[in-house]
Structures are given as structure tokens and as C-alpha cells.
Amino acid sequence: MAVAVMGASLFIHTIVGKLLVPLVTSRAGKMNAVAVFIGVLGWGWLWGVWGLLLLGIPILMVVKAVCDRVDDLKPVGELLGD
């Protein structure tokens, strides 16, 4: 029974992590791949592994969302956009 629960949990986590989250994130963010790569490298340099793995892309998405809504920063939002 424990193996079945473990297998079901692993299956659900894999589907959510590999299919659902990237799909929703790409639709919400529409980020330029080069900007994401450079941003992740920058946040990784600044904060190490935490910036590289956990904080880089969410911070870039927040920056892009702010830039898209502030008129003076729209060129930066277009640069970050896809």
C-alpha cells in the first residue's frame, strides 16, 4: 500500500512539475529565452544556488509585469518579453 501511495504521489508530482507548471508559467510570463538565461545567471551570481534555482525566474516575471504596466518602463518589458 505504501508503494502505491508513493507511486501515485510521484506520478502526480511529475505531471504537475513537468507539464502543468511550465504551461501556465509560459502563458503568464511570455519571457524571452535569452533574457531568462542572462537573468538566471545574474541572480545565481548574486544569491548562489537559491537565486539560480528558486528566485531567478519569479523575480524576472515580477520585473516584467511591472515594466509592462508602467509607461516609462514599457521598452524594458518589451526587451524581456517574447
mmCIF file of the N, C-alpha and C atoms, coordinates in Angstrom:
data_MODEL
# 
_entry.id   MODEL 
# 
loop_
_atom_site.group_PDB 
_atom_site.id 
_atom_site.type_symbol 
_atom_site.label_atom_id 
_atom_site.label_alt_id 
_atom_site.label_comp_id 
_atom_site.label_asym_id 
_atom_site.label_entity_id 
_atom_site.label_seq_id 
_atom_site.pdbx_PDB_ins_code 
_atom_site.Cartn_x 
_atom_site.Cartn_y 
_atom_site.Cartn_z 
_atom_site.occupancy 
_atom_site.B_iso_or_equiv 
_atom_site.pdbx_formal_charge 
_atom_site.auth_seq_id 
_atom_site.auth_comp_id 
_atom_site.auth_asym_id 
_atom_site.auth_atom_id 
_atom_site.pdbx_PDB_model_num 
ATOM 1   N N  . MET A 1 1  ? 0.826  -1.182 0.000   1.00 0.00 ? 1  MET A N  1 
ATOM 2   C CA . MET A 1 1  ? 0.000  0.000  0.000   1.00 0.00 ? 1  MET A CA 1 
ATOM 3   C C  . MET A 1 1  ? 0.879  1.258  0.000   1.00 0.00 ? 1  MET A C  1 
ATOM 4   N N  . ALA A 1 2  ? 1.954  1.230  0.772   1.00 0.00 ? 2  ALA A N  1 
ATOM 5   C CA . ALA A 1 2  ? 2.839  2.391  0.842   1.00 0.00 ? 2  ALA A CA 1 
ATOM 6   C C  . ALA A 1 2  ? 3.507  2.649  -0.508  1.00 0.00 ? 2  ALA A C  1 
ATOM 7   N N  . VAL A 1 3  ? 3.869  1.594  -1.212  1.00 0.00 ? 3  VAL A N  1 
ATOM 8   C CA . VAL A 1 3  ? 4.494  1.742  -2.524  1.00 0.00 ? 3  VAL A CA 1 
ATOM 9   C C  . VAL A 1 3  ? 3.497  2.336  -3.518  1.00 0.00 ? 3  VAL A C  1 
ATOM 10  N N  . ALA A 1 4  ? 2.233  1.939  -3.429  1.00 0.00 ? 4  ALA A N  1 
ATOM 11  C CA . ALA A 1 4  ? 1.213  2.501  -4.320  1.00 0.00 ? 4  ALA A CA 1 
ATOM 12  C C  . ALA A 1 4  ? 1.005  3.989  -4.055  1.00 0.00 ? 4  ALA A C  1 
ATOM 13  N N  . VAL A 1 5  ? 0.981  4.383  -2.790  1.00 0.00 ? 5  VAL A N  1 
ATOM 14  C CA . VAL A 1 5  ? 0.835  5.800  -2.439  1.00 0.00 ? 5  VAL A CA 1 
ATOM 15  C C  . VAL A 1 5  ? 2.050  6.582  -2.916  1.00 0.00 ? 5  VAL A C  1 
ATOM 16  N N  . MET A 1 6  ? 3.235  6.009  -2.728  1.00 0.00 ? 6  MET A N  1 
ATOM 17  C CA . MET A 1 6  ? 4.452  6.669  -3.184  1.00 0.00 ? 6  MET A CA 1 
ATOM 18  C C  . MET A 1 6  ? 4.448  6.822  -4.706  1.00 0.00 ? 6  MET A C  1 
ATOM 19  N N  . GLY A 1 7  ? 4.047  5.788  -5.411  1.00 0.00 ? 7  GLY A N  1 
ATOM 20  C CA . GLY A 1 7  ? 3.996  5.847  -6.870  1.00 0.00 ? 7  GLY A CA 1 
ATOM 21  C C  . GLY A 1 7  ? 2.981  6.858  -7.369  1.00 0.00 ? 7  GLY A C  1 
ATOM 22  N N  . ALA A 1 8  ? 1.809  6.900  -6.741  1.00 0.00 ? 8  ALA A N  1 
ATOM 23  C CA . ALA A 1 8  ? 0.785  7.866  -7.144  1.00 0.00 ? 8  ALA A CA 1 
ATOM 24  C C  . ALA A 1 8  ? 1.253  9.286  -6.867  1.00 0.00 ? 8  ALA A C  1 
ATOM 25  N N  . SER A 1 9  ? 1.880  9.504  -5.728  1.00 0.00 ? 9  SER A N  1 
ATOM 26  C CA . SER A 1 9  ? 2.395  10.829 -5.395  1.00 0.00 ? 9  SER A CA 1 
ATOM 27  C C  . SER A 1 9  ? 3.483  11.259 -6.367  1.00 0.00 ? 9  SER A C  1 
ATOM 28  N N  . LEU A 1 10 ? 4.368  10.346 -6.707  1.00 0.00 ? 10 LEU A N  1 
ATOM 29  C CA . LEU A 1 10 ? 5.426  10.648 -7.664  1.00 0.00 ? 10 LEU A CA 1 
ATOM 30  C C  . LEU A 1 10 ? 4.847  10.955 -9.043  1.00 0.00 ? 10 LEU A C  1 
ATOM 31  N N  . PHE A 1 11 ? 3.848  10.200 -9.462  1.00 0.00 ? 11 PHE A N  1 
ATOM 32  C CA . PHE A 1 11 ? 3.209  10.426 -10.758 1.00 0.00 ? 11 PHE A CA 1 
ATOM 33  C C  . PHE A 1 11 ? 2.539  11.801 -10.802 1.00 0.00 ? 11 PHE A C  1 
ATOM 34  N N  . ILE A 1 12 ? 1.785  12.135 -9.766  1.00 0.00 ? 12 ILE A N  1 
ATOM 35  C CA . ILE A 1 12 ? 1.094  13.429 -9.732  1.00 0.00 ? 12 ILE A CA 1 
ATOM 36  C C  . ILE A 1 12 ? 2.096  14.574 -9.698  1.00 0.00 ? 12 ILE A C  1 
ATOM 37  N N  . HIS A 1 13 ? 3.129  14.446 -8.898  1.00 0.00 ? 13 HIS A N  1 
ATOM 38  C CA . HIS A 1 13 ? 4.147  15.493 -8.807  1.00 0.00 ? 13 HIS A CA 1 
ATOM 39  C C  . HIS A 1 13 ? 4.866  15.665 -10.148 1.00 0.00 ? 13 HIS A C  1 
ATOM 40  N N  . THR A 1 14 ? 5.147  14.588 -10.831 1.00 0.00 ? 14 THR A N  1 
ATOM 41  C CA . THR A 1 14 ? 5.812  14.661 -12.128 1.00 0.00 ? 14 THR A CA 1 
ATOM 42  C C  . THR A 1 14 ? 4.930  15.354 -13.160 1.00 0.00 ? 14 THR A C  1 
ATOM 43  N N  . ILE A 1 15 ? 3.658  15.011 -13.202 1.00 0.00 ? 15 ILE A N  1 
ATOM 44  C CA . ILE A 1 15 ? 2.742  15.645 -14.152 1.00 0.00 ? 15 ILE A CA 1 
ATOM 45  C C  . ILE A 1 15 ? 2.626  17.131 -13.873 1.00 0.00 ? 15 ILE A C  1 
ATOM 46  N N  . VAL A 1 16 ? 2.460  17.490 -12.613 1.00 0.00 ? 16 VAL A N  1 
ATOM 47  C CA . VAL A 1 16 ? 2.319  18.905 -12.269 1.00 0.00 ? 16 VAL A CA 1 
ATOM 48  C C  . VAL A 1 16 ? 3.621  19.653 -12.536 1.00 0.00 ? 16 VAL A C  1 
ATOM 49  N N  . GLY A 1 17 ? 4.736  19.095 -12.122 1.00 0.00 ? 17 GLY A N  1 
ATOM 50  C CA . GLY A 1 17 ? 6.015  19.780 -12.251 1.00 0.00 ? 17 GLY A CA 1 
ATOM 51  C C  . GLY A 1 17 ? 6.539  19.874 -13.668 1.00 0.00 ? 17 GLY A C  1 
ATOM 52  N N  . LYS A 1 18 ? 6.295  18.861 -14.471 1.00 0.00 ? 18 LYS A N  1 
ATOM 53  C CA . LYS A 1 18 ? 6.856  18.836 -15.818 1.00 0.00 ? 18 LYS A CA 1 
ATOM 54  C C  . LYS A 1 18 ? 5.900  19.325 -16.902 1.00 0.00 ? 18 LYS A C  1 
ATOM 55  N N  . LEU A 1 19 ? 4.601  19.284 -16.663 1.00 0.00 ? 19 LEU A N  1 
ATOM 56  C CA . LEU A 1 19 ? 3.650  19.688 -17.690 1.00 0.00 ? 19 LEU A CA 1 
ATOM 57  C C  . LEU A 1 19 ? 2.834  20.916 -17.318 1.00 0.00 ? 19 LEU A C  1 
ATOM 58  N N  . LEU A 1 20 ? 2.213  20.894 -16.163 1.00 0.00 ? 20 LEU A N  1 
ATOM 59  C CA . LEU A 1 20 ? 1.267  21.942 -15.811 1.00 0.00 ? 20 LEU A CA 1 
ATOM 60  C C  . LEU A 1 20 ? 1.946  23.265 -15.471 1.00 0.00 ? 20 LEU A C  1 
ATOM 61  N N  . VAL A 1 21 ? 2.952  23.244 -14.616 1.00 0.00 ? 21 VAL A N  1 
ATOM 62  C CA . VAL A 1 21 ? 3.613  24.481 -14.202 1.00 0.00 ? 21 VAL A CA 1 
ATOM 63  C C  . VAL A 1 21 ? 4.312  25.174 -15.370 1.00 0.00 ? 21 VAL A C  1 
ATOM 64  N N  . PRO A 1 22 ? 5.084  24.492 -16.208 1.00 0.00 ? 22 PRO A N  1 
ATOM 65  C CA . PRO A 1 22 ? 5.683  25.194 -17.348 1.00 0.00 ? 22 PRO A CA 1 
ATOM 66  C C  . PRO A 1 22 ? 4.639  25.755 -18.323 1.00 0.00 ? 22 PRO A C  1 
ATOM 67  N N  . LEU A 1 23 ? 3.535  25.059 -18.508 1.00 0.00 ? 23 LEU A N  1 
ATOM 68  C CA . LEU A 1 23 ? 2.495  25.551 -19.410 1.00 0.00 ? 23 LEU A CA 1 
ATOM 69  C C  . LEU A 1 23 ? 1.881  26.836 -18.876 1.00 0.00 ? 23 LEU A C  1 
ATOM 70  N N  . VAL A 1 24 ? 1.525  26.848 -17.618 1.00 0.00 ? 24 VAL A N  1 
ATOM 71  C CA . VAL A 1 24 ? 0.913  28.037 -17.014 1.00 0.00 ? 24 VAL A CA 1 
ATOM 72  C C  . VAL A 1 24 ? 1.917  29.176 -16.927 1.00 0.00 ? 24 VAL A C  1 
ATOM 73  N N  . THR A 1 25 ? 3.148  28.879 -16.577 1.00 0.00 ? 25 THR A N  1 
ATOM 74  C CA . THR A 1 25 ? 4.173  29.910 -16.473 1.00 0.00 ? 25 THR A CA 1 
ATOM 75  C C  . THR A 1 25 ? 4.471  30.536 -17.827 1.00 0.00 ? 25 THR A C  1 
ATOM 76  N N  . SER A 1 26 ? 4.546  29.745 -18.864 1.00 0.00 ? 26 SER A N  1 
ATOM 77  C CA . SER A 1 26 ? 4.842  30.302 -20.181 1.00 0.00 ? 26 SER A CA 1 
ATOM 78  C C  . SER A 1 26 ? 3.701  31.156 -20.690 1.00 0.00 ? 26 SER A C  1 
ATOM 79  N N  . ARG A 1 27 ? 2.478  30.767 -20.409 1.00 0.00 ? 27 ARG A N  1 
ATOM 80  C CA . ARG A 1 27 ? 1.342  31.594 -20.822 1.00 0.00 ? 27 ARG A CA 1 
ATOM 81  C C  . ARG A 1 27 ? 1.278  32.894 -20.035 1.00 0.00 ? 27 ARG A C  1 
ATOM 82  N N  . ALA A 1 28 ? 1.617  32.846 -18.763 1.00 0.00 ? 28 ALA A N  1 
ATOM 83  C CA . ALA A 1 28 ? 1.539  34.042 -17.917 1.00 0.00 ? 28 ALA A CA 1 
ATOM 84  C C  . ALA A 1 28 ? 2.711  34.975 -18.170 1.00 0.00 ? 28 ALA A C  1 
ATOM 85  N N  . GLY A 1 29 ? 3.887  34.410 -18.409 1.00 0.00 ? 29 GLY A N  1 
ATOM 86  C CA . GLY A 1 29 ? 5.078  35.230 -18.490 1.00 0.00 ? 29 GLY A CA 1 
ATOM 87  C C  . GLY A 1 29 ? 5.463  35.681 -19.871 1.00 0.00 ? 29 GLY A C  1 
ATOM 88  N N  . LYS A 1 30 ? 5.430  34.792 -20.838 1.00 0.00 ? 30 LYS A N  1 
ATOM 89  C CA . LYS A 1 30 ? 5.890  35.078 -22.201 1.00 0.00 ? 30 LYS A CA 1 
ATOM 90  C C  . LYS A 1 30 ? 7.233  35.816 -22.171 1.00 0.00 ? 30 LYS A C  1 
ATOM 91  N N  . MET A 1 31 ? 8.222  35.121 -21.630 1.00 0.00 ? 31 MET A N  1 
ATOM 92  C CA . MET A 1 31 ? 9.536  35.723 -21.448 1.00 0.00 ? 31 MET A CA 1 
ATOM 93  C C  . MET A 1 31 ? 10.477 35.304 -22.570 1.00 0.00 ? 31 MET A C  1 
ATOM 94  N N  . ASN A 1 32 ? 11.402 36.199 -22.912 1.00 0.00 ? 32 ASN A N  1 
ATOM 95  C CA . ASN A 1 32 ? 12.426 35.942 -23.899 1.00 0.00 ? 32 ASN A CA 1 
ATOM 96  C C  . ASN A 1 32 ? 13.446 34.969 -23.306 1.00 0.00 ? 32 ASN A C  1 
ATOM 97  N N  . ALA A 1 33 ? 13.801 33.934 -24.044 1.00 0.00 ? 33 ALA A N  1 
ATOM 98  C CA . ALA A 1 33 ? 14.695 32.889 -23.526 1.00 0.00 ? 33 ALA A CA 1 
ATOM 99  C C  . ALA A 1 33 ? 16.078 33.443 -23.193 1.00 0.00 ? 33 ALA A C  1 
ATOM 100 N N  . VAL A 1 34 ? 16.592 34.348 -24.002 1.00 0.00 ? 34 VAL A N  1 
ATOM 101 C CA . VAL A 1 34 ? 17.916 34.926 -23.733 1.00 0.00 ? 34 VAL A CA 1 
ATOM 102 C C  . VAL A 1 34 ? 17.876 35.782 -22.471 1.00 0.00 ? 34 VAL A C  1 
ATOM 103 N N  . ALA A 1 35 ? 16.801 36.558 -22.304 1.00 0.00 ? 35 ALA A N  1 
ATOM 104 C CA . ALA A 1 35 ? 16.663 37.388 -21.102 1.00 0.00 ? 35 ALA A CA 1 
ATOM 105 C C  . ALA A 1 35 ? 16.558 36.512 -19.857 1.00 0.00 ? 35 ALA A C  1 
ATOM 106 N N  . VAL A 1 36 ? 15.836 35.405 -19.969 1.00 0.00 ? 36 VAL A N  1 
ATOM 107 C CA . VAL A 1 36 ? 15.718 34.486 -18.830 1.00 0.00 ? 36 VAL A CA 1 
ATOM 108 C C  . VAL A 1 36 ? 17.078 33.877 -18.504 1.00 0.00 ? 36 VAL A C  1 
ATOM 109 N N  . PHE A 1 37 ? 17.814 33.457 -19.501 1.00 0.00 ? 37 PHE A N  1 
ATOM 110 C CA . PHE A 1 37 ? 19.129 32.857 -19.276 1.00 0.00 ? 37 PHE A CA 1 
ATOM 111 C C  . PHE A 1 37 ? 20.075 33.842 -18.611 1.00 0.00 ? 37 PHE A C  1 
ATOM 112 N N  . ILE A 1 38 ? 20.136 35.058 -19.124 1.00 0.00 ? 38 ILE A N  1 
ATOM 113 C CA . ILE A 1 38 ? 21.018 36.072 -18.549 1.00 0.00 ? 38 ILE A CA 1 
ATOM 114 C C  . ILE A 1 38 ? 20.558 36.447 -17.145 1.00 0.00 ? 38 ILE A C  1 
ATOM 115 N N  . GLY A 1 39 ? 19.243 36.558 -16.960 1.00 0.00 ? 39 GLY A N  1 
ATOM 116 C CA . GLY A 1 39 ? 18.721 36.885 -15.642 1.00 0.00 ? 39 GLY A CA 1 
ATOM 117 C C  . GLY A 1 39 ? 19.012 35.807 -14.615 1.00 0.00 ? 39 GLY A C  1 
ATOM 118 N N  . VAL A 1 40 ? 18.846 34.556 -14.997 1.00 0.00 ? 40 VAL A N  1 
ATOM 119 C CA . VAL A 1 40 ? 19.132 33.453 -14.075 1.00 0.00 ? 40 VAL A CA 1 
ATOM 120 C C  . VAL A 1 40 ? 20.621 33.416 -13.736 1.00 0.00 ? 40 VAL A C  1 
ATOM 121 N N  . LEU A 1 41 ? 21.470 33.677 -14.706 1.00 0.00 ? 41 LEU A N  1 
ATOM 122 C CA . LEU A 1 41 ? 22.905 33.745 -14.414 1.00 0.00 ? 41 LEU A CA 1 
ATOM 123 C C  . LEU A 1 41 ? 23.211 34.884 -13.445 1.00 0.00 ? 41 LEU A C  1 
ATOM 124 N N  . GLY A 1 42 ? 22.572 36.025 -13.653 1.00 0.00 ? 42 GLY A N  1 
ATOM 125 C CA . GLY A 1 42 ? 22.794 37.168 -12.757 1.00 0.00 ? 42 GLY A CA 1 
ATOM 126 C C  . GLY A 1 42 ? 22.318 36.902 -11.345 1.00 0.00 ? 42 GLY A C  1 
ATOM 127 N N  . TRP A 1 43 ? 21.103 36.362 -11.210 1.00 0.00 ? 43 TRP A N  1 
ATOM 128 C CA . TRP A 1 43 ? 20.594 36.051 -9.872  1.00 0.00 ? 43 TRP A CA 1 
ATOM 129 C C  . TRP A 1 43 ? 21.384 34.917 -9.236  1.00 0.00 ? 43 TRP A C  1 
ATOM 130 N N  . GLY A 1 44 ? 21.859 33.977 -10.034 1.00 0.00 ? 44 GLY A N  1 
ATOM 131 C CA . GLY A 1 44 ? 22.703 32.913 -9.499  1.00 0.00 ? 44 GLY A CA 1 
ATOM 132 C C  . GLY A 1 44 ? 24.030 33.449 -8.994  1.00 0.00 ? 44 GLY A C  1 
ATOM 133 N N  . TRP A 1 45 ? 24.585 34.425 -9.698  1.00 0.00 ? 45 TRP A N  1 
ATOM 134 C CA . TRP A 1 45 ? 25.831 35.039 -9.248  1.00 0.00 ? 45 TRP A CA 1 
ATOM 135 C C  . TRP A 1 45 ? 25.595 35.814 -7.957  1.00 0.00 ? 45 TRP A C  1 
ATOM 136 N N  . LEU A 1 46 ? 24.449 36.514 -7.872  1.00 0.00 ? 46 LEU A N  1 
ATOM 137 C CA . LEU A 1 46 ? 24.170 37.340 -6.711  1.00 0.00 ? 46 LEU A CA 1 
ATOM 138 C C  . LEU A 1 46 ? 23.825 36.518 -5.478  1.00 0.00 ? 46 LEU A C  1 
ATOM 139 N N  . TRP A 1 47 ? 22.955 35.501 -5.630  1.00 0.00 ? 47 TRP A N  1 
ATOM 140 C CA . TRP A 1 47 ? 22.450 34.749 -4.484  1.00 0.00 ? 47 TRP A CA 1 
ATOM 141 C C  . TRP A 1 47 ? 22.844 33.279 -4.495  1.00 0.00 ? 47 TRP A C  1 
ATOM 142 N N  . GLY A 1 48 ? 23.665 32.867 -5.406  1.00 0.00 ? 48 GLY A N  1 
ATOM 143 C CA . GLY A 1 48 ? 24.122 31.480 -5.430  1.00 0.00 ? 48 GLY A CA 1 
ATOM 144 C C  . GLY A 1 48 ? 23.049 30.521 -5.910  1.00 0.00 ? 48 GLY A C  1 
ATOM 145 N N  . VAL A 1 49 ? 23.016 29.347 -5.308  1.00 0.00 ? 49 VAL A N  1 
ATOM 146 C CA . VAL A 1 49 ? 22.093 28.295 -5.738  1.00 0.00 ? 49 VAL A CA 1 
ATOM 147 C C  . VAL A 1 49 ? 20.641 28.737 -5.579  1.00 0.00 ? 49 VAL A C  1 
ATOM 148 N N  . TRP A 1 50 ? 20.325 29.490 -4.500  1.00 0.00 ? 50 TRP A N  1 
ATOM 149 C CA . TRP A 1 50 ? 18.942 29.924 -4.285  1.00 0.00 ? 50 TRP A CA 1 
ATOM 150 C C  . TRP A 1 50 ? 18.479 30.843 -5.410  1.00 0.00 ? 50 TRP A C  1 
ATOM 151 N N  . GLY A 1 51 ? 19.320 31.751 -5.826  1.00 0.00 ? 51 GLY A N  1 
ATOM 152 C CA . GLY A 1 51 ? 18.960 32.626 -6.931  1.00 0.00 ? 51 GLY A CA 1 
ATOM 153 C C  . GLY A 1 51 ? 18.885 31.894 -8.254  1.00 0.00 ? 51 GLY A C  1 
ATOM 154 N N  . LEU A 1 52 ? 19.738 30.908 -8.409  1.00 0.00 ? 52 LEU A N  1 
ATOM 155 C CA . LEU A 1 52 ? 19.785 30.148 -9.654  1.00 0.00 ? 52 LEU A CA 1 
ATOM 156 C C  . LEU A 1 52 ? 18.575 29.240 -9.808  1.00 0.00 ? 52 LEU A C  1 
ATOM 157 N N  . LEU A 1 53 ? 18.205 28.553 -8.756  1.00 0.00 ? 53 LEU A N  1 
ATOM 158 C CA . LEU A 1 53 ? 17.156 27.550 -8.864  1.00 0.00 ? 53 LEU A CA 1 
ATOM 159 C C  . LEU A 1 53 ? 15.769 28.046 -8.476  1.00 0.00 ? 53 LEU A C  1 
ATOM 160 N N  . LEU A 1 54 ? 15.670 28.899 -7.470  1.00 0.00 ? 54 LEU A N  1 
ATOM 161 C CA . LEU A 1 54 ? 14.357 29.223 -6.929  1.00 0.00 ? 54 LEU A CA 1 
ATOM 162 C C  . LEU A 1 54 ? 13.897 30.650 -7.171  1.00 0.00 ? 54 LEU A C  1 
ATOM 163 N N  . LEU A 1 55 ? 14.784 31.615 -7.175  1.00 0.00 ? 55 LEU A N  1 
ATOM 164 C CA . LEU A 1 55 ? 14.358 33.002 -7.164  1.00 0.00 ? 55 LEU A CA 1 
ATOM 165 C C  . LEU A 1 55 ? 14.495 33.725 -8.493  1.00 0.00 ? 55 LEU A C  1 
ATOM 166 N N  . GLY A 1 56 ? 15.340 33.261 -9.380  1.00 0.00 ? 56 GLY A N  1 
ATOM 167 C CA . GLY A 1 56 ? 15.645 33.994 -10.608 1.00 0.00 ? 56 GLY A CA 1 
ATOM 168 C C  . GLY A 1 56 ? 14.447 34.245 -11.500 1.00 0.00 ? 56 GLY A C  1 
ATOM 169 N N  . ILE A 1 57 ? 13.741 33.225 -11.902 1.00 0.00 ? 57 ILE A N  1 
ATOM 170 C CA . ILE A 1 57 ? 12.629 33.375 -12.839 1.00 0.00 ? 57 ILE A CA 1 
ATOM 171 C C  . ILE A 1 57 ? 11.428 34.081 -12.207 1.00 0.00 ? 57 ILE A C  1 
ATOM 172 N N  . PRO A 1 58 ? 11.029 33.772 -10.973 1.00 0.00 ? 58 PRO A N  1 
ATOM 173 C CA . PRO A 1 58 ? 9.919  34.550 -10.395 1.00 0.00 ? 58 PRO A CA 1 
ATOM 174 C C  . PRO A 1 58 ? 10.217 36.037 -10.279 1.00 0.00 ? 58 PRO A C  1 
ATOM 175 N N  . ILE A 1 59 ? 11.441 36.392 -9.919  1.00 0.00 ? 59 ILE A N  1 
ATOM 176 C CA . ILE A 1 59 ? 11.790 37.812 -9.831  1.00 0.00 ? 59 ILE A CA 1 
ATOM 177 C C  . ILE A 1 59 ? 11.759 38.442 -11.209 1.00 0.00 ? 59 ILE A C  1 
ATOM 178 N N  . LEU A 1 60 ? 12.252 37.752 -12.222 1.00 0.00 ? 60 LEU A N  1 
ATOM 179 C CA . LEU A 1 60 ? 12.194 38.287 -13.585 1.00 0.00 ? 60 LEU A CA 1 
ATOM 180 C C  . LEU A 1 60 ? 10.753 38.461 -14.062 1.00 0.00 ? 60 LEU A C  1 
ATOM 181 N N  . MET A 1 61 ? 9.884  37.546 -13.690 1.00 0.00 ? 61 MET A N  1 
ATOM 182 C CA . MET A 1 61 ? 8.480  37.675 -14.085 1.00 0.00 ? 61 MET A CA 1 
ATOM 183 C C  . MET A 1 61 ? 7.821  38.866 -13.395 1.00 0.00 ? 61 MET A C  1 
ATOM 184 N N  . VAL A 1 62 ? 8.163  39.117 -12.149 1.00 0.00 ? 62 VAL A N  1 
ATOM 185 C CA . VAL A 1 62 ? 7.628  40.289 -11.453 1.00 0.00 ? 62 VAL A CA 1 
ATOM 186 C C  . VAL A 1 62 ? 8.146  41.568 -12.091 1.00 0.00 ? 62 VAL A C  1 
ATOM 187 N N  . VAL A 1 63 ? 9.436  41.596 -12.417 1.00 0.00 ? 63 VAL A N  1 
ATOM 188 C CA . VAL A 1 63 ? 10.016 42.776 -13.070 1.00 0.00 ? 63 VAL A CA 1 
ATOM 189 C C  . VAL A 1 63 ? 9.338  43.020 -14.415 1.00 0.00 ? 63 VAL A C  1 
ATOM 190 N N  . LYS A 1 64 ? 9.096  41.961 -15.188 1.00 0.00 ? 64 LYS A N  1 
ATOM 191 C CA . LYS A 1 64 ? 8.437  42.115 -16.476 1.00 0.00 ? 64 LYS A CA 1 
ATOM 192 C C  . LYS A 1 64 ? 7.006  42.603 -16.310 1.00 0.00 ? 64 LYS A C  1 
ATOM 193 N N  . ALA A 1 65 ? 6.283  42.072 -15.328 1.00 0.00 ? 65 ALA A N  1 
ATOM 194 C CA . ALA A 1 65 ? 4.902  42.503 -15.099 1.00 0.00 ? 65 ALA A CA 1 
ATOM 195 C C  . ALA A 1 65 ? 4.845  43.973 -14.715 1.00 0.00 ? 65 ALA A C  1 
ATOM 196 N N  . VAL A 1 66 ? 5.770  44.417 -13.881 1.00 0.00 ? 66 VAL A N  1 
ATOM 197 C CA . VAL A 1 66 ? 5.811  45.834 -13.504 1.00 0.00 ? 66 VAL A CA 1 
ATOM 198 C C  . VAL A 1 66 ? 6.167  46.691 -14.706 1.00 0.00 ? 66 VAL A C  1 
ATOM 199 N N  . CYS A 1 67 ? 7.154  46.261 -15.478 1.00 0.00 ? 67 CYS A N  1 
ATOM 200 C CA . CYS A 1 67 ? 7.577  47.035 -16.648 1.00 0.00 ? 67 CYS A CA 1 
ATOM 201 C C  . CYS A 1 67 ? 6.479  47.109 -17.708 1.00 0.00 ? 67 CYS A C  1 
ATOM 202 N N  . ASP A 1 68 ? 5.681  46.083 -17.832 1.00 0.00 ? 68 ASP A N  1 
ATOM 203 C CA . ASP A 1 68 ? 4.585  46.106 -18.805 1.00 0.00 ? 68 ASP A CA 1 
ATOM 204 C C  . ASP A 1 68 ? 3.488  47.082 -18.416 1.00 0.00 ? 68 ASP A C  1 
ATOM 205 N N  . ARG A 1 69 ? 3.361  47.394 -17.139 1.00 0.00 ? 69 ARG A N  1 
ATOM 206 C CA . ARG A 1 69 ? 2.268  48.243 -16.670 1.00 0.00 ? 69 ARG A CA 1 
ATOM 207 C C  . ARG A 1 69 ? 2.677  49.682 -16.384 1.00 0.00 ? 69 ARG A C  1 
ATOM 208 N N  . VAL A 1 70 ? 3.966  49.978 -16.328 1.00 0.00 ? 70 VAL A N  1 
ATOM 209 C CA . VAL A 1 70 ? 4.451  51.344 -16.123 1.00 0.00 ? 70 VAL A CA 1 
ATOM 210 C C  . VAL A 1 70 ? 4.876  51.880 -17.484 1.00 0.00 ? 70 VAL A C  1 
ATOM 211 N N  . ASP A 1 71 ? 4.316  53.026 -17.862 1.00 0.00 ? 71 ASP A N  1 
ATOM 212 C CA . ASP A 1 71 ? 4.530  53.550 -19.217 1.00 0.00 ? 71 ASP A CA 1 
ATOM 213 C C  . ASP A 1 71 ? 6.001  53.835 -19.519 1.00 0.00 ? 71 ASP A C  1 
ATOM 214 N N  . ASP A 1 72 ? 6.730  54.391 -18.571 1.00 0.00 ? 72 ASP A N  1 
ATOM 215 C CA . ASP A 1 72 ? 8.134  54.708 -18.831 1.00 0.00 ? 72 ASP A CA 1 
ATOM 216 C C  . ASP A 1 72 ? 9.022  53.470 -18.938 1.00 0.00 ? 72 ASP A C  1 
ATOM 217 N N  . LEU A 1 73 ? 8.559  52.338 -18.430 1.00 0.00 ? 73 LEU A N  1 
ATOM 218 C CA . LEU A 1 73 ? 9.358  51.109 -18.442 1.00 0.00 ? 73 LEU A CA 1 
ATOM 219 C C  . LEU A 1 73 ? 8.908  50.110 -19.504 1.00 0.00 ? 73 LEU A C  1 
ATOM 220 N N  . LYS A 1 74 ? 7.972  50.477 -20.350 1.00 0.00 ? 74 LYS A N  1 
ATOM 221 C CA . LYS A 1 74 ? 7.485  49.536 -21.378 1.00 0.00 ? 74 LYS A CA 1 
ATOM 222 C C  . LYS A 1 74 ? 8.598  49.020 -22.299 1.00 0.00 ? 74 LYS A C  1 
ATOM 223 N N  . PRO A 1 75 ? 9.604  49.840 -22.675 1.00 0.00 ? 75 PRO A N  1 
ATOM 224 C CA . PRO A 1 75 ? 10.687 49.269 -23.504 1.00 0.00 ? 75 PRO A CA 1 
ATOM 225 C C  . PRO A 1 75 ? 11.435 48.131 -22.801 1.00 0.00 ? 75 PRO A C  1 
ATOM 226 N N  . VAL A 1 76 ? 11.613 48.226 -21.496 1.00 0.00 ? 76 VAL A N  1 
ATOM 227 C CA . VAL A 1 76 ? 12.270 47.136 -20.760 1.00 0.00 ? 76 VAL A CA 1 
ATOM 228 C C  . VAL A 1 76 ? 11.372 45.894 -20.768 1.00 0.00 ? 76 VAL A C  1 
ATOM 229 N N  . GLY A 1 77 ? 10.070 46.084 -20.611 1.00 0.00 ? 77 GLY A N  1 
ATOM 230 C CA . GLY A 1 77 ? 9.129  44.961 -20.672 1.00 0.00 ? 77 GLY A CA 1 
ATOM 231 C C  . GLY A 1 77 ? 9.130  44.292 -22.029 1.00 0.00 ? 77 GLY A C  1 
ATOM 232 N N  . GLU A 1 78 ? 9.265  45.095 -23.099 1.00 0.00 ? 78 GLU A N  1 
ATOM 233 C CA . GLU A 1 78 ? 9.348  44.519 -24.455 1.00 0.00 ? 78 GLU A CA 1 
ATOM 234 C C  . GLU A 1 78 ? 10.647 43.753 -24.644 1.00 0.00 ? 78 GLU A C  1 
ATOM 235 N N  . LEU A 1 79 ? 11.733 44.253 -24.035 1.00 0.00 ? 79 LEU A N  1 
ATOM 236 C CA . LEU A 1 79 ? 13.017 43.559 -24.112 1.00 0.00 ? 79 LEU A CA 1 
ATOM 237 C C  . LEU A 1 79 ? 12.945 42.210 -23.406 1.00 0.00 ? 79 LEU A C  1 
ATOM 238 N N  . LEU A 1 80 ? 12.272 42.155 -22.273 1.00 0.00 ? 80 LEU A N  1 
ATOM 239 C CA . LEU A 1 80 ? 12.133 40.908 -21.528 1.00 0.00 ? 80 LEU A CA 1 
ATOM 240 C C  . LEU A 1 80 ? 11.104 39.985 -22.148 1.00 0.00 ? 80 LEU A C  1 
ATOM 241 N N  . GLY A 1 81 ? 10.182 40.523 -22.925 1.00 0.00 ? 81 GLY A N  1 
ATOM 242 C CA . GLY A 1 81 ? 9.100  39.727 -23.488 1.00 0.00 ? 81 GLY A CA 1 
ATOM 243 C C  . GLY A 1 81 ? 9.511  38.887 -24.665 1.00 0.00 ? 81 GLY A C  1 
ATOM 244 N N  . ASP A 1 82 ? 8.609  37.988 -25.026 1.00 0.00 ? 82 ASP A N  1 
ATOM 245 C CA . ASP A 1 82 ? 8.881  37.068 -26.131 1.00 0.00 ? 82 ASP A CA 1 
ATOM 246 C C  . ASP A 1 82 ? 8.204  37.560 -27.396 1.00 0.00 ? 82 ASP A C  1 
# 
